[in-house]
Amino acid sequence: MDGERMFDIRKILLDDLKFAVNLTNTMKWDLVEEDFKYMMKLEPDGCFITFDDAKRIGIATTIHFDKLGWLGNVIVSENYRGRGIGSLLVRHALEYLEKRRVETVGLYAYIPKVPFYQKLGFEYDSEFVYLKGTAVSLPIKDCTRKAVEDDFGKIIDFDHLCFGASRRKLLKPIFLDKENVCQIALDDRKILGFIIARRYGGIAEIGPLVCQEKCDDIAAELIKNILNQLQGCKVSMCIPKKETILLNKLTEWGLSESFPVARMFYGKYSEKNYIYMAESLERG
Ligand SMILES: CC(C)(COP(=O)(O)OP(=O)(O)OC[C@H]1O[C@@H](n2cnc3c(N)ncnc32)[C@H](O)[C@@H]1OP(=O)(O)O)[C@@H](O)C(=O)NCCC(=O)NCCS
């Protein structure tokens, strides 16, 4: 809050999307109106905009999966920063999620923003690296295959074990969209890992990847397969810094670090032992 001044917050409407895109363009987040429409579809009451009188000045988005929520796209117009508006937006988003019985909220923060979120009650969990590059063709082994509709139930259950909540509402539409690619690795009928990439024209966001622990070879094969299918596309992904074997391979395959982020949690989060790559920065 800025002295006696009140900044209103309400849910984002279609009319606000031009502002949201322009604002996020100042940070080069590469978002388009469709990205916000997608967030609004997934969490209709959980995408927020704040105002100084009638002037739009900041946004934040949320999504919740059972008791686990995710916060993203937190941004305030540059000339309004440092006046408590970012904090107000984050607290508003947390209240919204708490009303939906969310017990833990995650986010990916730029490293310099870690203290901002710590002040709001988030705790540092671990470092991730955001990678970018162009997908090239690589030699592959025959230990993974394209996922088919019958695999979806298995994939969701496996993802749930790793993520800690069911992401069905997020992953089902991604899985069913024929533009996207999904690869699975099975040992007999037991799932060892899967990977999904969302494709938009010549761009693809790779993730999530979930793989049994110590199965780095399988994770590498899943990634290589996806890169083969996305040949020529500009790709990005967000992977834990501790996955050094995979990170080294990804560098060999032409990807490079764009920026580091810190995964942070508000409330308890118990790390599961899986190899994990994020779905996206704004949804976990
Ligand atoms: C991160 C961001 C959203 C914070 O928004 P903000 O409105 O500046 O946040 P706040 O004003 O609540 O807090 C920011 C700082 O101002 C201070 N502050 C809070 N209320 C204040 C007030 N009334 N007067 C002066 N300063 C205040 C806070 O203590 C905080 O201090 P710090 O810099 O030491 O951490 C904003 O910097 C931003 O949009 N950055 C670009 C996008 C981005 O990086 N988003 C985060 C992605 S992880």
The ligand as an ORCA input file, in Angstrom:
! r2SCAN-3c Opt
* xyz 0 1
  C       8.987     -8.353     -8.610
  C       7.985     -7.205     -8.670
  C       6.660     -7.767     -9.124
  C       7.824     -6.625     -7.291
  O       6.800     -5.660     -7.369
  P       6.830     -4.342     -6.480
  O       5.524     -3.696     -6.613
  O       8.039     -3.559     -6.790
  O       6.967     -5.042     -5.065
  P       6.861     -4.358     -3.640
  O       6.827     -2.884     -3.739
  O       5.762     -5.023     -2.935
  O       8.211     -4.823     -3.005
  C       9.417     -4.510     -3.666
  C      10.311     -3.756     -2.739
  O       9.699     -2.523     -2.357
  C       9.643     -2.446     -0.940
  N       8.397     -1.808     -0.544
  C       7.245     -2.437     -0.223
  N       6.321     -1.522      0.129
  C       6.896     -0.315     -0.021
  C       6.445      1.016      0.168
  N       5.197      1.281      0.607
  N       7.275      1.999     -0.142
  C       8.533      1.753     -0.581
  N       9.016      0.518     -0.748
  C       8.204     -0.508     -0.475
  C       9.672     -3.853     -0.478
  O      10.149     -3.964      0.842
  C      10.589     -4.449     -1.458
  O      11.901     -4.143     -1.049
  P      13.149     -4.905     -1.582
  O      13.448     -4.304     -2.915
  O      14.198     -4.660     -0.590
  O      12.731     -6.351     -1.701
  C       8.481     -6.083     -9.605
  O       9.786     -5.731     -9.256
  C       8.446     -6.453    -11.068
  O       7.432     -6.353    -11.744
  N       9.601     -6.884    -11.633
  C       9.695     -7.270    -13.021
  C       9.030     -8.607    -13.254
  C       9.608     -9.672    -12.370
  O      10.821     -9.788    -12.230
  N       8.721    -10.450    -11.771
  C       9.101    -11.492    -10.858
  C       9.331    -12.742    -11.589
  S      10.045    -13.898    -10.495
*
